[in-house]
Amino acid sequence: MRSAGDTMVIGIKDISKLIGISIIACCAVLVCTMFLNFYFDVYQIKDILSSEHERIFYNAQVSTAKVVCIVSGGCLLITSVITLLFHIKHYIDIHKKELGILKALGYSNVKIARNFWIFGISIFVGAAIGFAGAFILMPSFYKLQNKDKILPEIYIHFHVDILLYLVLLPTAAFAALSIIYACFKLKKPVINLLKDNLQAKSKTEKKMSGRITDRSFIDDLKRNTLSSRKSLVFFIMFASFCFSAMTQMSASMRDLSSTMMAGMILIIGIILACTTLFLAITTVIKGNTKTIAMMRVFGYSQKECCRSLLGCYRPVSYIGFALGTVYQYALLRIMVDIVFREIDGVPPYKFDFPVMMISLVFFIVIYEIVMYCYSEKIKKISVKEIMAE
């Protein structure tokens, strides 16, 4: 950030973190654009439908588009908002000294916060890529929708309203949200922003210094890690939720819809899961480097460090997996029993226990591999470098 406070300088590390927001926005806009565009195009043939069978199938197609956009789009919108606010808070925490200097020089919270509009660019990039990607996939998507030959041929049209509501307005809204939230987080006394983190012991460090011989410290640290980083709890739970829901749903979509739809759901779910899990675990380790160093000094092993900082998230991940299982089952039952209840040839949907177990096994393997990789990263943290800061 420049001393004049007119421009925020974001480094490569900051940009790499914003990529997560872009990926989430891309997935949301990709899905919503495809189904909203199809909804607008199929709506144009409403008046030329003649038979009752055509009208029933038309209503099912319209309902499907609405349900997918509301459920998927709404879920990803909430995730994008939480991720954006998390990044802004993290940026302010890291650069609070520079921000404190600007406030000491007389710059107001509003004048500093207005530079945070740049965080909205991540939404624009992701939304634009998702919008373009949807039109690349649309020919195949429309071909699948037209294969039943029940409705008249539906052709692809470009709708400016979708570009406005899914790309331009979200960009402006998230830029405004970034400014408002940054202004709120900057409402701190200048002395608090200028204070060196190393001059104030954290609660965790104070507990450690007073209880170095008490083995229950590990359990205390687990609870403190979860309670002090609630946003990370959400990210890890959401990552597990996405993996569970999307992998199980993709297996069912091969029978209910098409292989293309199953593949798209599977890819989106894995991308979202990996993105949010990477964001959460990386932040956990970076935010606890000093705690890890102190634990090393007091004789705690690598296994105990990993168990206290990473192991506490394992139950949360399993809860997220369970919620994802319930979510995909409820959603598919609604689609089959309500949306397509009057459509002939739609196979009944029942909970697929073998698929759930396969998904759970893959989830456990992938999750434990990720935890092992990050535990090795903890092992490489140099106590000397941390203590010399």
N, C-alpha and C positions, 0 to 999 in steps of 0.2 A: 504494500500500500504506500503511495507517495505521501510525502509530508504535507502536501497541500490538501489532502483529503478529497481530491477530485476524482481519483481513479483507484480502483481496487486491483491489486496485482495478484492473480491467482496462479500458483505454481502448478507444475505437472502433477504433483501428488494430489493437489486439490481437485484438478480436472479428472484424475482417475477415479476419485470418489464420486464425482458428479455423474460419471458414466452409469453408475447404478440407477440413478433417477431416470436417465435417458432410456435405459433398457426397460424399466417398468412402464414408462410412458409409451414407449414403442409397442410393447405387447398390448397395452390397453387400447391404443388407437388402432392398431392392426385389426384386432377382433371387432371392435365397434364399427369401424369403417366398412368392413366387409358386410356385416349384417345390417347396418343402417342403410347402406347403399342399395342392398338387395330389397330392404323394406320399402324404400322410396320407389324403386323400379317395379316391384310387384304390386304396389298400391295403384299404379297407373292402369293396371288391367282389371281393377275391381269392377268397373261398370260394364265390362264386356263378358263377365261370367254368366253362363246360362243355366247350368245344371246345379243341383244341390250338392253333388259330390265335389264339383269344382270349388264351390263356396266353402265347404268344410275344409278342403285341403288348403285353400287360400288363408283361411283363419288360422290354421295350424302353422303355416309358414310365417305369418305376421306375428303370432304369439311367440314363436321360437326366437325370432329376431329381437323382440322386446325383452324376453327373459334373459337372453345371452348378454345383451347390451347393459341391462340394469344390473344383473348379478356380477358379471365379469368386470364391466366398466366401473361399477360402484366400488367393488372390492379393491381394484387396482388404483382407483382414484384416492381412496383412503390411505393406501400404502404409499402412494407418491407424496401425499401431503406430509405424512409422518416422516418419511425419508428426507424430504426437503428441510423440514424444521430441525431434524436431527443434524443435518450437515451445517446449517446456519449456526446452531448452538455450538457445534464442534469447532467451526471456524472462529467464532468469537472467543471461545475459550483459549484457543491456540494463539490468537493474535491480540489478546486483550491488552498487552502492554502498548502496542502500536495504537490501538483504539483509545486507550487511556491518555496517551500523549496528545492525540488529536483533540480530545475533550478538554485537556488541560490548556491547549492553545486557543480554546474558545469556540471550537466547532460544536454545533448542536447535535443532539441525537438524530434528528431528522436529516440533517445534512450528511451525516456519516452513513445513516441507514439507507438513504436513497441509492447509494452505490451498490447495494445488495441486489438490485434488479438483475444483475448479471447471472444470478442463480437460476433465473427463469429461462435462460438460454438452453439449459440442459433439458428442460421440458420441450422447448421448441425443436431441438435436434431430434429427440426421441419421437415426438409426435409426427414430425415431418417424415422421418424414416418409416414409421409405422403406416402413415397415410400412403406413401409411395409403394410400400411393400404390399399393402392391401390391393392396390390396383394391379400389381404384378400377379397376384394370386387369384384375382377375381375371375378371369376367363375360365380357369379350371373349376372354381367354386360355382359359377353360374351353370357350367356344363353339368355338374352333379345335380344341381337343383332342378334342371330342366329334363333330366333323364327319365323321370316318371311319366312325362308326356300328359299329365293330368291337366295342367294349366297351359294356356297359350305361351309361346316362346317369350322368355324374358331376356331383354337385352341390357347391356351395361350402359349407363348414362353417368355423366359427371355432374355432381350436385355441389354447388358452391356452398350451400348451407352446412354441409358436413365439414368442409375445409374450415369454415368460420368457427363452428362449434367445437370441433375436435382438435384444431391446431392453433388458430390465431387467438381465440378467446382464452383457452387454457394457458397459453403462454403469457398473456397479459395478466390473467388472474394470479398465476404463480409468481410472477414478477412483483405484483402488488403485495401478495402475501409475504414474500421474502422481505420487502421493505418494512412492512408493518411488524413482523415478528422480530426483525433485527432491531427496530426502534424500541420494541418492548424489552428485549434482552440487554440493550445498552443503557437502560434506566438504572444504572448503578453509580455509586459515588466514584469519582476519579481515583481515589486512593485504593479502592478495591480492584480496579482494573490494572493499576500500576504495581500492585503488590506481587512480589515474586512467589511463585508456587512453592519454591523450595524453603521459603521462610516460615511457612505454616505447615505444621504436620497434619496429615490427613487423619481421619478417624481410624482408618485401618492401621496406619503407622503407630498411632498412640496405643492402640490395643496390643500391637505386636511388642512394642517396647515394654509394656507392663505385664505381658503374659507370655514371655518367651518359653517358659517351661510347661505351659498348659497345652496339652495335645488337642483340647477341644477348640483351640484357635482356628483349626481348619474348618470346622463346622460354622464357626462365627463368620469367617471370611466368606464362606459360600453364601450365607444369608445376606451379608453386607453387599456382596457383588451383585446379587439379584435385585435387592431393594434399591441400590443406588443407580442402577442402569436398567430402568424399566423399558426404555425404548429398544435396547438390545434384546431383552426378553421377547419383545414383540417380533423383532426381525427373525430371531431363531425359530420362534413358533410359526411365523408366517412361511419361512423356508420349508419347514417340515410339512406344513399344511399344503403348500403348493405341490410338493413332491408327491404326497399321499393322494390328494384329490386328482391331480392331472394324470398320474400314471394309471390309477385305477379307472378313471373316466375314459382314458384313451382306449383301454382294452374293451370297454363296453361300446364305445362309439363305432367300432368296426362293424358291429351287427346293427346298431341303431341308425347309423348315418353312412359313413364311408371311411375308407382307409386314409384318405387325404385329411379328413377332419380329425381322425384319431392321431395321425402323425403331427398335425399342427398343435393339438392340445398337449401332446407329450413333449414336444420341443419347447413350447412356451413354459410349461410347468418346470422343466429341468433348468431352463435359463433363469427363471425367476428364483428358483430355489438356490441355485449356485450363487447368483448375484447377492441376494440378501444374506446368505450364510457367510459369504466372503466378507461382506461389509461388517457384519456383527462380530465375527471372531477376530478379524484384524483389529477392530477398535478395542475389543476387550484386552488384547495383548498389549497394544500400544498404550492404552490407558493405565496399565498395571505394571509397567516396566520397573518402576521404583519399588513397588511392592514385591515383585519377584526378586529384585536385587537384595532387599532386606531379608526375605525368607532364606535366600542363599547364605547370607551372612550369619543368620541365626541357626544354620545347620539343616534346614529343610531340604529334602531331596527333590529332584526334578519331578518324580511321580507325585509328590505331595503338592508341589506348585501347580501342576496340571489339574490335579483332583480338586483343588480349592478354587481355581479360576475358570477352568473349562468344564470340569465334571458337574458343576452345579446346573449347567444348562441341559444336561442329558434328560432329566425328567420333563423339562419344558418341551424339548424336541418331540418326545413321545406323546405328550398331550397334543401338540400341533398335528402329529400324524393321525391321532384318533379323531380330532376335529375335522381333518381333511377327509377322512373315510366317511364320517357321518354326512358331511356337506355334499360329497359327490353322489352318495346314495339318495339323499333327499332331493337333490336337483334332478337326477335322472328319473326318479319316481314321479316327480311333478311333470316332467316332460312327457313321459309315457302315459301316465294315468290321467292327466288333465289336458295337456296341450294336444296330444295325438290320440286321445281316447276314441274319437270317431273315425279315425283313419284305418282302413283295412290293411292288413299285411304288416303292421308294426309288431315286432316280437315283444312278448312280455318281459319286463325287467325284474330280475331277482338279484339279491346281493350275491356277488361272486366271491366266496370265501377263499378259494385257491388263489385268485388274482390278488386279493388283499394280502395273503401270506407271502406271495412272491414279491410284491411291492415292499412289504415290511422287511423282508430279508435283504433286498437290495438297498433299502434305506439305511438299515443298520450297518451294512458293509461300507457304504459310501460315507456315512456320518463318522464311523470310527476311523476310516482312513484319513478323513479330513482332520479329525482330532489328533491323530498320530502325527500328521505332517506339522500341525501347529505346535504340538508338544516338542517336536524336534527344533522348531523355531525358538521356543522358550529356552531350550538347552543352549542355544547359540548366543543368548543375550549375555553380553559381557558385564559382569558386576563392576569391573574397574571403570569401564566407560560410563556407566550409569552414575556411579558414585562421584565421578570426576566432573559431571555436568554442573 
